[in-house]
Amino acid sequence: MAGSDDFLTNLHHACVIGMSLWHLCSRTSGFEYILLHFIAEVSNPFLIMRTVFKIRNIKGSTFEAINKYTFAVIFIIARALVTPLAMIYIYEADKVIYGTKFGVAFVLFVQLFWVYRVLNLSAAALHEGFPDSKAAKAFLDFTNIFVKNKRVRNILAGVNFTLIFIIPHYYYGYVRQNLFNFSLD
């Protein structure tokens, strides 16, 4: 995977800007969008500090290490655990329009690729801190598979797409019949 300025990242931010404009101009689904935005942004102060440390070439300080691990833990909890729960809440809601549901699903789809990257960076930091640890080496090798092996990334993309789009679209669209709300009027 490329750096943080890859195609999916740019598409993710375009989707977030589009959803923000939609919710500013419409009367629908504002609470759900603000909830998701809050969940996603909770790790950003630590990401910004991480970027500052990188730009200033500050590496190895206690504060930098604490910030790095705090960012990883908060990011993984918020983006990989809490966001899917919020997505279920949003899919369950009858009064949330389809655009919000689709946007949330797309944002989660991209976030999971970031989670793999953050896990890999965390594994590399653990291995660097504990070079003799077989567990740290095994964790790094394991996460390298997700980040560096294109075939595995494609399989993960297919699994994520199935779990985030296909199954919910089938269940909420055809079983519950509450997915395709294009207007609440």
N, CA, C and O atoms as a DFTB+ gen file, in Angstrom:
740 C
 N C O
     1  1       0.833      -1.183       0.000
     2  2       0.000       0.000       0.000
     3  2       0.871       1.238       0.000
     4  3       1.962       1.267       0.571
     5  1       0.367       2.232      -0.642
     6  2       1.099       3.486      -0.724
     7  2       1.003       4.227       0.597
     8  3       0.468       3.715       1.581
     9  1       1.531       5.437       0.599
    10  2       1.469       6.252       1.803
    11  2       0.053       6.704       2.085
    12  3      -0.904       6.128       1.569
    13  1      -0.081       7.724       2.895
    14  2      -1.417       8.141       3.310
    15  2      -2.161       8.920       2.231
    16  3      -3.349       9.199       2.394
    17  1      -1.497       9.277       1.136
    18  2      -2.157      10.048       0.081
    19  2      -2.555       9.169      -1.095
    20  3      -2.434       9.590      -2.245
    21  1      -3.021       7.975      -0.831
    22  2      -3.412       7.075      -1.906
    23  2      -4.843       7.353      -2.368
    24  3      -5.538       8.185      -1.785
    25  1      -5.268       6.668      -3.395
    26  2      -6.566       6.888      -4.027
    27  2      -7.721       6.701      -3.046
    28  3      -8.626       7.535      -2.995
    29  1      -7.702       5.610      -2.261
    30  2      -8.800       5.359      -1.323
    31  2      -8.911       6.457      -0.270
    32  3     -10.013       6.848       0.114
    33  1      -7.767       6.949       0.193
    34  2      -7.776       8.014       1.191
    35  2      -8.421       9.273       0.614
    36  3      -9.245       9.914       1.266
    37  1      -8.040       9.615      -0.610
    38  2      -8.623      10.801      -1.245
    39  2     -10.112      10.606      -1.493
    40  3     -10.900      11.531      -1.299
    41  1     -10.501       9.411      -1.921
    42  2     -11.919       9.123      -2.136
    43  2     -12.689       9.179      -0.812
    44  3     -13.814       9.677      -0.762
    45  1     -12.081       8.668       0.248
    46  2     -12.681       8.730       1.586
    47  2     -12.949      10.186       1.976
    48  3     -14.048      10.519       2.420
    49  1     -11.955      11.041       1.812
    50  2     -12.134      12.439       2.203
    51  2     -13.159      13.147       1.318
    52  3     -13.901      14.000       1.805
    53  1     -13.214      12.812       0.041
    54  2     -14.252      13.373      -0.837
    55  2     -15.633      12.939      -0.350
    56  3     -16.570      13.737      -0.350
    57  1     -15.761      11.681       0.064
    58  2     -17.029      11.170       0.583
    59  2     -17.410      11.907       1.873
    60  3     -18.568      12.284       2.051
    61  1     -16.459      12.107       2.754
    62  2     -16.734      12.801       4.019
    63  2     -17.156      14.249       3.749
    64  3     -18.086      14.751       4.381
    65  1     -16.478      14.917       2.818
    66  2     -16.854      16.297       2.476
    67  2     -18.257      16.322       1.880
    68  3     -19.071      17.176       2.229
    69  1     -18.537      15.381       0.978
    70  2     -19.872      15.303       0.383
    71  2     -20.946      15.053       1.422
    72  3     -21.997      15.693       1.397
    73  1     -20.689      14.117       2.346
    74  2     -21.665      13.839       3.409
    75  2     -21.827      15.046       4.321
    76  3     -22.935      15.339       4.770
    77  1     -20.732      15.750       4.597
    78  2     -20.823      16.947       5.449
    79  2     -21.700      17.998       4.787
    80  3     -22.568      18.584       5.434
    81  1     -21.476      18.235       3.503
    82  2     -22.296      19.222       2.786
    83  2     -23.755      18.796       2.759
    84  3     -24.649      19.619       2.952
    85  1     -23.999      17.505       2.518
    86  2     -25.375      17.001       2.485
    87  2     -26.068      17.260       3.822
    88  3     -27.199      17.744       3.862
    89  1     -25.377      16.932       4.916
    90  2     -26.018      17.069       6.230
    91  2     -26.125      18.521       6.683
    92  3     -26.972      18.844       7.516
    93  1     -25.290      19.391       6.153
    94  2     -25.448      20.817       6.436
    95  2     -26.655      21.401       5.719
    96  3     -27.302      22.318       6.225
    97  1     -26.955      20.867       4.535
    98  2     -28.020      21.427       3.695
    99  2     -29.351      20.694       3.820
   100  3     -30.350      21.167       3.279
   101  1     -29.400      19.575       4.504
   102  2     -30.649      18.820       4.578
   103  2     -31.154      18.736       6.014
   104  3     -30.489      19.170       6.954
   105  1     -32.342      18.169       6.155
   106  2     -32.947      18.027       7.480
   107  2     -32.830      16.599       7.989
   108  3     -33.513      16.241       8.949
   109  1     -31.999      15.782       7.389
   110  2     -32.007      14.354       7.696
   111  2     -30.695      13.858       8.266
   112  3     -29.621      14.323       7.884
   113  1     -30.789      12.938       9.156
   114  2     -29.673      12.109       9.615
   115  2     -28.510      12.874      10.219
   116  3     -27.380      12.386      10.196
   117  1     -28.750      14.031      10.745
   118  2     -27.664      14.822      11.308
   119  2     -27.021      14.185      12.522
   120  3     -25.796      14.170      12.636
   121  1     -27.832      13.656      13.435
   122  2     -27.291      13.062      14.653
   123  2     -26.358      11.904      14.335
   124  3     -25.274      11.797      14.908
   125  1     -26.779      11.045      13.428
   126  2     -25.988       9.874      13.077
   127  2     -24.650      10.279      12.479
   128  3     -23.620       9.672      12.770
   129  1     -24.674      11.299      11.647
   130  2     -23.436      11.750      11.012
   131  2     -22.499      12.375      12.045
   132  3     -21.298      12.106      12.029
   133  1     -23.028      13.196      12.935
   134  2     -22.205      13.805      13.984
   135  2     -21.620      12.719      14.885
   136  3     -20.453      12.799      15.269
   137  1     -22.413      11.711      15.224
   138  2     -21.928      10.589      16.028
   139  2     -20.741       9.916      15.350
   140  3     -19.710       9.688      15.984
   141  1     -20.880       9.602      14.082
   142  2     -19.805       8.946      13.352
   143  2     -18.582       9.849      13.249
   144  3     -17.451       9.388      13.397
   145  1     -18.808      11.125      12.997
   146  2     -17.699      12.069      12.895
   147  2     -16.933      12.155      14.221
   148  3     -15.702      12.159      14.231
   149  1     -17.659      12.223      15.324
   150  2     -17.011      12.273      16.634
   151  2     -16.165      11.025      16.876
   152  3     -15.027      11.120      17.336
   153  1     -16.720       9.862      16.566
   154  2     -15.979       8.609      16.754
   155  2     -14.694       8.628      15.936
   156  3     -13.629       8.248      16.425
   157  1     -14.804       9.071      14.692
   158  2     -13.642       9.058      13.797
   159  2     -12.585      10.069      14.224
   160  3     -11.390       9.815      14.076
   161  1     -13.007      11.197      14.746
   162  2     -12.053      12.264      15.039
   163  2     -11.384      12.152      16.411
   164  3     -10.467      12.919      16.706
   165  1     -11.814      11.236      17.235
   166  2     -11.267      11.149      18.592
   167  2      -9.767      10.822      18.591
   168  3      -9.062      11.179      19.535
   169  1      -9.281      10.159      17.563
   170  2      -7.850       9.810      17.510
   171  2      -7.008      10.878      16.814
   172  3      -5.780      10.792      16.832
   173  1      -7.634      11.877      16.203
   174  2      -6.894      12.859      15.414
   175  2      -5.873      13.691      16.189
   176  3      -4.799      13.945      15.645
   177  1      -6.135      14.130      17.418
   178  2      -5.081      14.885      18.108
   179  2      -3.769      14.102      18.220
   180  3      -2.684      14.677      18.127
   181  1      -3.879      12.805      18.419
   182  2      -2.676      11.972      18.531
   183  2      -2.021      11.768      17.165
   184  3      -0.798      11.670      17.067
   185  1      -2.834      11.707      16.119
   186  2      -2.293      11.621      14.759
   187  2      -1.554      12.905      14.400
   188  3      -0.486      12.863      13.789
   189  1      -2.122      14.039      14.779
   190  2      -1.478      15.323      14.487
   191  2      -0.156      15.423      15.243
   192  3       0.849      15.855      14.678
   193  1      -0.150      15.029      16.510
   194  2       1.110      15.047      17.274
   195  2       2.139      14.096      16.659
   196  3       3.330      14.406      16.626
   197  1       1.685      12.954      16.179
   198  2       2.580      11.998      15.517
   199  2       3.214      12.634      14.283
   200  3       4.406      12.467      14.023
   201  1       2.392      13.369      13.528
   202  2       2.896      14.058      12.338
   203  2       3.887      15.147      12.729
   204  3       4.910      15.314      12.066
   205  1       3.601      15.889      13.793
   206  2       4.521      16.931      14.270
   207  2       5.859      16.302      14.653
   208  3       6.916      16.820      14.291
   209  1       5.817      15.195      15.381
   210  2       7.064      14.522      15.760
   211  2       7.849      14.093      14.522
   212  3       9.075      14.200      14.485
   213  1       7.139      13.612      13.522
   214  2       7.785      13.160      12.288
   215  2       8.427      14.337      11.550
   216  3       9.575      14.245      11.115
   217  1       7.690      15.440      11.408
   218  2       8.201      16.626      10.711
   219  2       9.400      17.206      11.449
   220  3      10.388      17.602      10.831
   221  1       9.306      17.253      12.772
   222  2      10.390      17.816      13.588
   223  2      11.532      16.828      13.813
   224  3      12.535      17.157      14.446
   225  1      11.367      15.604      13.284
   226  2      12.371      14.546      13.415
   227  2      12.665      14.224      14.882
   228  3      13.815      14.021      15.272
   229  1      11.607      14.184      15.676
   230  2      11.720      13.825      17.085
   231  2      11.346      12.355      17.204
   232  3      10.190      11.978      17.016
   233  1      12.324      11.545      17.515
   234  2      12.062      10.116      17.626
   235  2      12.772       9.594      18.874
   236  3      13.916       9.948      19.160
   237  1      12.065       8.755      19.595
   238  2      12.687       8.117      20.742
   239  2      12.389       8.766      22.082
   240  3      12.778       8.228      23.118
   241  1      11.704       9.918      22.092
   242  2      11.371      10.523      23.379
   243  2      10.230       9.755      24.017
   244  3       9.464       9.079      23.331
   245  1      10.124       9.861      25.320
   246  2       9.053       9.187      26.050
   247  2       7.691       9.692      25.582
   248  3       6.770       8.904      25.371
   249  1       7.568      11.013      25.422
   250  2       6.296      11.586      24.983
   251  2       5.916      11.089      23.589
   252  3       4.748      10.801      23.330
   253  1       6.893      10.988      22.695
   254  2       6.633      10.497      21.338
   255  2       6.153       9.052      21.376
   256  3       5.222       8.681      20.660
   257  1       6.786       8.245      22.206
   258  2       6.399       6.832      22.312
   259  2       5.003       6.690      22.908
   260  3       4.189       5.914      22.409
   261  1       4.725       7.436      23.970
   262  2       3.386       7.388      24.582
   263  2       2.335       7.828      23.566
   264  3       1.287       7.194      23.438
   265  1       2.614       8.907      22.846
   266  2       1.678       9.406      21.845
   267  2       1.450       8.376      20.742
   268  3       0.315       8.163      20.314
   269  1       2.515       7.745      20.286
   270  2       2.412       6.764      19.198
   271  2       1.507       5.601      19.595
   272  3       0.631       5.194      18.831
   273  1       1.726       5.073      20.791
   274  2       0.913       3.931      21.231
   275  2      -0.515       4.355      21.595
   276  3      -1.464       3.605      21.362
   277  1      -0.664       5.545      22.161
   278  2      -2.004       6.050      22.471
   279  2      -2.807       6.219      21.182
   280  3      -3.973       5.834      21.109
   281  1      -2.163       6.803      20.167
   282  2      -2.832       6.947      18.868
   283  2      -3.284       5.592      18.345
   284  3      -4.434       5.437      17.933
   285  1      -2.390       4.612      18.359
   286  2      -2.717       3.295      17.803
   287  2      -3.895       2.659      18.539
   288  3      -4.813       2.133      17.909
   289  1      -3.869       2.706      19.852
   290  2      -4.935       2.080      20.644
   291  2      -6.269       2.781      20.405
   292  3      -7.279       2.124      20.149
   293  1      -6.278       4.113      20.487
   294  2      -7.523       4.857      20.295
   295  2      -8.035       4.693      18.865
   296  3      -9.235       4.520      18.653
   297  1      -7.136       4.747      17.888
   298  2      -7.537       4.596      16.492
   299  2      -8.190       3.240      16.259
   300  3      -9.255       3.155      15.648
   301  1      -7.559       2.194      16.741
   302  2      -8.084       0.840      16.519
   303  2      -9.422       0.657      17.234
   304  3     -10.350       0.081      16.668
   305  1      -9.527       1.139      18.464
   306  2     -10.801       1.018      19.185
   307  2     -11.899       1.810      18.474
   308  3     -12.993       1.294      18.247
   309  1     -11.604       3.059      18.123
   310  2     -12.628       3.916      17.513
   311  2     -13.009       3.460      16.115
   312  3     -14.190       3.399      15.775
   313  1     -12.007       3.140      15.306
   314  2     -12.282       2.879      13.893
   315  2     -12.622       1.426      13.590
   316  3     -13.360       1.152      12.644
   317  1     -12.101       0.499      14.370
   318  2     -12.345      -0.924      14.062
   319  2     -13.400      -1.552      14.963
   320  3     -14.000      -2.558      14.583
   321  1     -13.643      -0.996      16.134
   322  2     -14.618      -1.590      17.049
   323  2     -15.890      -0.750      17.192
   324  3     -16.997      -1.272      17.060
   325  1     -15.732       0.551      17.462
   326  2     -16.893       1.391      17.721
   327  2     -17.622       1.767      16.418
   328  3     -18.852       1.761      16.378
   329  1     -16.875       2.089      15.362
   330  2     -17.524       2.473      14.101
   331  2     -18.429       1.379      13.546
   332  3     -19.536       1.696      13.108
   333  1     -18.020       0.100      13.539
   334  2     -18.967      -0.925      13.063
   335  2     -20.244      -0.997      13.904
   336  3     -21.320      -1.271      13.373
   337  1     -20.131      -0.756      15.199
   338  2     -21.335      -0.729      16.041
   339  2     -22.230       0.442      15.663
   340  3     -23.452       0.306      15.605
   341  1     -21.614       1.598      15.405
   342  2     -22.396       2.758      14.966
   343  2     -23.032       2.486      13.606
   344  3     -24.155       2.915      13.343
   345  1     -22.306       1.768      12.741
   346  2     -22.854       1.436      11.428
   347  2     -24.103       0.566      11.570
   348  3     -25.080       0.768      10.849
   349  1     -24.081      -0.389      12.482
   350  2     -25.259      -1.231      12.718
   351  2     -26.423      -0.370      13.207
   352  3     -27.554      -0.530      12.748
   353  1     -26.146       0.535      14.130
   354  2     -27.173       1.458      14.623
   355  2     -27.778       2.261      13.469
   356  3     -28.995       2.425      13.392
   357  1     -26.926       2.757      12.578
   358  2     -27.394       3.568      11.454
   359  2     -28.176       2.719      10.462
   360  3     -29.200       3.164       9.943
   361  1     -27.710       1.501      10.191
   362  2     -28.457       0.607       9.302
   363  2     -29.821       0.246       9.903
   364  3     -30.808       0.130       9.176
   365  1     -29.877       0.071      11.208
   366  2     -31.135      -0.304      11.864
   367  2     -32.172       0.812      11.823
   368  3     -33.373       0.545      11.838
   369  1     -31.722       2.043      11.773
   370  2     -32.631       3.193      11.853
   371  2     -33.511       3.288      10.615
   372  3     -33.024       3.209       9.487
   373  1     -34.800       3.455      10.833
   374  2     -35.743       3.626       9.722
   375  2     -35.726       5.047       9.181
   376  3     -36.082       5.273       8.024
   377  1     -35.321       5.998       9.995
   378  2     -35.387       7.407       9.610
   379  2     -34.042       7.965       9.152
   380  3     -33.810       9.171       9.238
   381  1     -33.165       7.105       8.669
   382  2     -31.879       7.546       8.131
   383  2     -31.891       7.249       6.633
   384  3     -32.199       6.133       6.216
   385  1     -31.553       8.253       5.832
   386  2     -31.625       8.075       4.382
   387  2     -30.484       7.185       3.879
   388  3     -29.457       7.020       4.536
   389  1     -30.705       6.627       2.702
   390  2     -29.756       5.678       2.116
   391  2     -28.372       6.296       1.916
   392  3     -27.368       5.618       2.133
   393  1     -28.296       7.549       1.513
   394  2     -26.998       8.193       1.291
   395  2     -26.120       8.166       2.530
   396  3     -24.910       7.967       2.428
   397  1     -26.713       8.362       3.688
   398  2     -25.959       8.301       4.945
   399  2     -25.481       6.878       5.204
   400  3     -24.330       6.660       5.584
   401  1     -26.362       5.921       4.998
   402  2     -25.997       4.522       5.235
   403  2     -24.875       4.083       4.298
   404  3     -23.927       3.421       4.721
   405  1     -24.988       4.455       3.028
   406  2     -23.949       4.093       2.059
   407  2     -22.635       4.791       2.397
   408  3     -21.571       4.172       2.354
   409  1     -22.708       6.082       2.734
   410  2     -21.501       6.839       3.075
   411  2     -20.790       6.274       4.286
   412  3     -19.564       6.161       4.292
   413  1     -21.545       5.919       5.308
   414  2     -20.956       5.328       6.513
   415  2     -20.274       4.002       6.167
   416  3     -19.169       3.724       6.635
   417  1     -20.930       3.203       5.359
   418  2     -20.346       1.915       4.965
   419  2     -19.051       2.128       4.178
   420  3     -18.065       1.426       4.402
   421  1     -19.055       3.092       3.259
   422  2     -17.849       3.350       2.470
   423  2     -16.708       3.837       3.357
   424  3     -15.573       3.382       3.220
   425  1     -17.008       4.758       4.261
   426  2     -15.979       5.281       5.165
   427  2     -15.396       4.149       6.014
   428  3     -14.181       4.088       6.203
   429  1     -16.237       3.260       6.525
   430  2     -15.743       2.124       7.306
   431  2     -14.872       1.212       6.448
   432  3     -13.839       0.727       6.910
   433  1     -15.277       0.978       5.216
   434  2     -14.501       0.138       4.304
   435  2     -13.068       0.663       4.187
   436  3     -12.118      -0.115       4.279
   437  1     -12.904       1.959       3.988
   438  2     -11.567       2.560       3.866
   439  2     -10.845       2.538       5.208
   440  3      -9.649       2.254       5.264
   441  1     -11.568       2.837       6.291
   442  2     -10.942       2.861       7.617
   443  2     -10.310       1.522       7.977
   444  3      -9.283       1.494       8.655
   445  1     -10.891       0.429       7.546
   446  2     -10.325      -0.875       7.878
   447  2      -8.955      -1.060       7.249
   448  3      -8.100      -1.721       7.838
   449  1      -8.720      -0.497       6.070
   450  2      -7.378      -0.553       5.486
   451  2      -6.397       0.249       6.339
   452  3      -5.243      -0.146       6.510
   453  1      -6.863       1.377       6.872
   454  2      -6.015       2.164       7.767
   455  2      -5.720       1.398       9.047
   456  3      -4.611       1.471       9.578
   457  1      -6.706       0.665       9.541
   458  2      -6.492      -0.140      10.752
   459  2      -5.371      -1.143      10.516
   460  3      -4.520      -1.338      11.384
   461  1      -5.364      -1.782       9.348
   462  2      -4.282      -2.731       9.039
   463  2      -2.929      -2.026       9.040
   464  3      -1.941      -2.572       9.530
   465  1      -2.886      -0.810       8.489
   466  2      -1.633      -0.041       8.476
   467  2      -1.180       0.306       9.885
   468  3      -0.007       0.159      10.228
   469  1      -2.134       0.772      10.703
   470  2      -1.786       1.160      12.080
   471  2      -1.326      -0.061      12.873
   472  3      -0.371       0.032      13.644
   473  1      -1.982      -1.188      12.697
   474  2      -1.526      -2.425      13.350
   475  2      -0.113      -2.777      12.916
   476  3       0.708      -3.194      13.733
   477  1       0.170      -2.610      11.627
   478  2       1.505      -2.916      11.120
   479  2       2.555      -1.956      11.682
   480  3       3.651      -2.376      12.053
   481  1       2.215      -0.665      11.743
   482  2       3.146       0.305      12.333
   483  2       3.378       0.013      13.817
   484  3       4.494       0.153      14.317
   485  1       2.321      -0.390      14.510
   486  2       2.449      -0.743      15.931
   487  2       3.320      -1.980      16.098
   488  3       4.157      -2.044      16.997
   489  1       3.118      -2.956      15.227
   490  2       3.934      -4.172      15.290
   491  2       5.398      -3.854      15.026
   492  3       6.283      -4.405      15.680
   493  1       5.654      -2.970      14.074
   494  2       7.039      -2.572      13.788
   495  2       7.663      -1.856      14.985
   496  3       8.830      -2.076      15.306
   497  1       6.879      -0.996      15.645
   498  2       7.383      -0.285      16.827
   499  2       7.655      -1.259      17.971
   500  3       8.660      -1.135      18.672
   501  1       6.757      -2.226      18.159
   502  2       6.984      -3.233      19.198
   503  2       8.234      -4.057      18.902
   504  3       9.028      -4.340      19.799
   505  1       8.400      -4.434      17.657
   506  2       9.578      -5.221      17.281
   507  2      10.855      -4.405      17.459
   508  3      11.889      -4.934      17.866
   509  1      10.772      -3.105      17.150
   510  2      11.923      -2.226      17.337
   511  2      12.257      -2.087      18.825
   512  3      13.428      -2.074      19.206
   513  1      11.223      -1.983      19.655
   514  2      11.437      -1.848      21.102
   515  2      11.872      -3.134      21.774
   516  3      12.584      -3.110      22.779
   517  1      11.442      -4.263      21.215
   518  2      11.772      -5.577      21.773
   519  2      12.297      -6.480      20.660
   520  3      11.617      -7.419      20.248
   521  1      13.518      -6.193      20.169
   522  2      14.027      -6.933      19.004
   523  2      14.253      -8.422      19.255
   524  3      14.279      -9.203      18.304
   525  1      14.414      -8.825      20.493
   526  2      14.646     -10.239      20.800
   527  2      13.358     -11.016      21.059
   528  3      13.396     -12.232      21.250
   529  1      12.233     -10.333      21.067
   530  2      10.960     -10.973      21.366
   531  2      10.425     -11.720      20.139
   532  3      10.233     -11.144      19.068
   533  1      10.194     -13.005      20.333
   534  2       9.625     -13.809      19.244
   535  2       8.170     -13.408      18.988
   536  3       7.710     -13.448      17.847
   537  1       7.451     -13.026      20.036
   538  2       6.054     -12.605      19.876
   539  2       5.970     -11.321      19.058
   540  3       5.114     -11.201      18.181
   541  1       6.865     -10.345      19.341
   542  2       6.869      -9.092      18.583
   543  2       7.220      -9.352      17.121
   544  3       6.630      -8.745      16.227
   545  1       8.161     -10.235      16.870
   546  2       8.541     -10.596      15.492
   547  2       7.374     -11.290      14.787
   548  3       7.089     -11.002      13.624
   549  1       6.705     -12.196      15.486
   550  2       5.570     -12.914      14.888
   551  2       4.428     -11.943      14.568
   552  3       3.796     -12.056      13.517
   553  1       4.162     -10.990      15.470
   554  2       3.114      -9.994      15.239
   555  2       3.452      -9.138      14.018
   556  3       2.583      -8.850      13.196
   557  1       4.727      -8.731      13.906
   558  2       5.158      -7.943      12.749
   559  2       5.008      -8.750      11.455
   560  3       4.492      -8.240      10.461
   561  1       5.455      -9.997      11.469
   562  2       5.317     -10.852      10.278
   563  2       3.851     -11.014       9.887
   564  3       3.503     -10.968       8.708
   565  1       3.000     -11.203      10.891
   566  2       1.566     -11.375      10.648
   567  2       0.953     -10.122      10.019
   568  3       0.210     -10.216       9.042
   569  1       1.265      -8.950      10.579
   570  2       0.679      -7.719      10.031
   571  2       1.293      -7.348       8.686
   572  3       0.637      -6.697       7.873
   573  1       2.539      -7.751       8.436
   574  2       3.137      -7.507       7.122
   575  2       2.341      -8.186       6.017
   576  3       2.271      -7.684       4.895
   577  1       1.744      -9.323       6.337
   578  2       0.940     -10.044       5.340
   579  2      -0.204      -9.162       4.858
   580  3      -0.487      -9.119       3.660
   581  1      -0.877      -8.447       5.788
   582  2      -2.015      -7.608       5.425
   583  2      -1.612      -6.366       4.642
   584  3      -2.361      -5.892       3.787
   585  1      -0.432      -5.844       4.938
   586  2      -0.029      -4.577       4.354
   587  2       0.788      -4.767       3.080
   588  3       0.655      -3.983       2.140
   589  1       1.618      -5.784       3.035
   590  2       2.572      -5.905       1.928
   591  2       2.210      -6.942       0.876
   592  3       2.775      -6.928      -0.218
   593  1       1.280      -7.842       1.182
   594  2       0.912      -8.883       0.232
   595  2      -0.354      -8.464      -0.514
   596  3      -1.441      -8.411       0.062
   597  1      -0.194      -8.165      -1.813
   598  2      -1.320      -7.652      -2.601
   599  2      -2.464      -8.663      -2.681
   600  3      -3.631      -8.272      -2.636
   601  1      -2.157      -9.929      -2.796
   602  2      -3.205     -10.943      -2.885
   603  2      -4.035     -10.978      -1.594
   604  3      -5.263     -11.049      -1.642
   605  1      -3.361     -10.928      -0.454
   606  2      -4.065     -10.932       0.830
   607  2      -4.901      -9.662       0.975
   608  3      -6.031      -9.715       1.462
   609  1      -4.352      -8.521       0.555
   610  2      -5.125      -7.265       0.608
   611  2      -6.387      -7.369      -0.239
   612  3      -7.450      -6.899       0.166
   613  1      -6.273      -7.978      -1.404
   614  2      -7.447      -8.134      -2.267
   615  2      -8.480      -9.061      -1.633
   616  3      -9.681      -8.807      -1.726
   617  1      -8.024     -10.129      -0.992
   618  2      -8.948     -11.033      -0.297
   619  2      -9.631     -10.291       0.850
   620  3     -10.844     -10.398       1.028
   621  1      -8.845      -9.533       1.634
   622  2      -9.427      -8.738       2.725
   623  2     -10.431      -7.721       2.189
   624  3     -11.487      -7.516       2.788
   625  1     -10.110      -7.089       1.073
   626  2     -11.041      -6.131       0.480
   627  2     -12.356      -6.827       0.125
   628  3     -13.432      -6.276       0.355
   629  1     -12.271      -8.023      -0.428
   630  2     -13.480      -8.774      -0.766
   631  2     -14.285      -9.156       0.458
   632  3     -15.511      -9.050       0.460
   633  1     -13.596      -9.602       1.506
   634  2     -14.282      -9.963       2.755
   635  2     -14.923      -8.726       3.375
   636  3     -16.086      -8.760       3.778
   637  1     -14.155      -7.626       3.451
   638  2     -14.691      -6.385       4.014
   639  2     -15.888      -5.894       3.213
   640  3     -16.894      -5.478       3.789
   641  1     -15.786      -5.939       1.879
   642  2     -16.887      -5.491       1.031
   643  2     -18.134      -6.342       1.277
   644  3     -19.248      -5.822       1.338
   645  1     -17.936      -7.637       1.416
   646  2     -19.067      -8.532       1.685
   647  2     -19.707      -8.219       3.032
   648  3     -20.931      -8.140       3.136
   649  1     -18.881      -8.040       4.064
   650  2     -19.404      -7.783       5.407
   651  2     -20.024      -6.394       5.553
   652  3     -20.975      -6.214       6.314
   653  1     -19.490      -5.414       4.827
   654  2     -19.932      -4.034       5.002
   655  2     -21.019      -3.640       4.014
   656  3     -21.896      -2.845       4.353
   657  1     -20.980      -4.178       2.800
   658  2     -21.946      -3.773       1.775
   659  2     -22.942      -4.882       1.415
   660  3     -24.151      -4.679       1.531
   661  1     -22.463      -6.026       0.988
   662  2     -23.356      -7.042       0.415
   663  2     -24.330      -7.604       1.448
   664  3     -25.540      -7.591       1.221
   665  1     -23.826      -8.092       2.571
   666  2     -24.714      -8.681       3.584
   667  2     -25.685      -7.646       4.150
   668  3     -26.885      -7.914       4.206
   669  1     -25.200      -6.452       4.580
   670  2     -26.174      -5.455       5.078
   671  2     -27.172      -5.002       4.010
   672  3     -28.343      -4.785       4.320
   673  1     -26.725      -4.856       2.757
   674  2     -27.660      -4.442       1.704
   675  2     -28.731      -5.506       1.489
   676  3     -29.900      -5.184       1.272
   677  1     -28.336      -6.749       1.549
   678  2     -29.332      -7.811       1.400
   679  2     -30.293      -7.798       2.592
   680  3     -31.512      -7.768       2.422
   681  1     -29.719      -7.821       3.810
   682  2     -30.561      -7.919       5.000
   683  2     -31.463      -6.699       5.160
   684  3     -32.680      -6.833       5.288
   685  1     -30.857      -5.493       5.154
   686  2     -31.650      -4.288       5.402
   687  2     -32.455      -3.859       4.180
   688  3     -33.487      -3.201       4.319
   689  1     -31.998      -4.220       2.998
   690  2     -32.720      -3.846       1.792
   691  2     -33.872      -4.768       1.460
   692  3     -34.926      -4.314       1.015
   693  1     -33.681      -6.072       1.672
   694  2     -34.703      -7.020       1.220
   695  2     -35.417      -7.751       2.357
   696  3     -36.573      -8.143       2.196
   697  1     -34.768      -7.941       3.486
   698  2     -35.413      -8.604       4.617
   699  2     -36.138      -7.562       5.477
   700  3     -37.350      -7.650       5.673
   701  1     -35.390      -6.574       5.989
   702  2     -35.996      -5.523       6.830
   703  2     -36.719      -4.460       6.010
   704  3     -37.669      -3.841       6.489
   705  1     -36.279      -4.254       4.801
   706  2     -36.839      -3.270       3.869
   707  2     -36.805      -1.835       4.419
   708  3     -37.756      -1.071       4.253
   709  1     -35.697      -1.489       5.072
   710  2     -35.555      -0.119       5.558
   711  2     -34.288       0.557       5.029
   712  3     -33.926       1.634       5.503
   713  1     -33.609      -0.055       4.056
   714  2     -32.339       0.482       3.592
   715  2     -32.514       1.629       2.602
   716  3     -31.867       2.668       2.728
   717  1     -33.365       1.443       1.647
   718  2     -33.422       2.349       0.514
   719  2     -34.397       3.513       0.739
   720  3     -35.338       3.712      -0.030
   721  1     -34.149       4.269       1.803
   722  2     -34.896       5.483       2.074
   723  2     -34.135       6.632       1.394
   724  3     -33.039       6.990       1.824
   725  1     -34.707       7.196       0.354
   726  2     -34.044       8.310      -0.322
   727  2     -34.574       9.651       0.143
   728  3     -33.971      10.690      -0.125
   729  1     -35.688       9.632       0.829
   730  2     -36.291      10.849       1.342
   731  2     -37.107      10.487       2.575
   732  3     -37.695       9.408       2.643
   733  1     -37.139      11.366       3.517
   734  2     -37.914      11.118       4.721
   735  2     -39.252      11.836       4.689
   736  3     -40.022      11.764       5.647
   737  1     -39.528      12.519       3.603
   738  2     -40.804      13.256       3.477
   739  2     -41.959      12.342       3.193
   740  3     -43.093      12.803       3.059
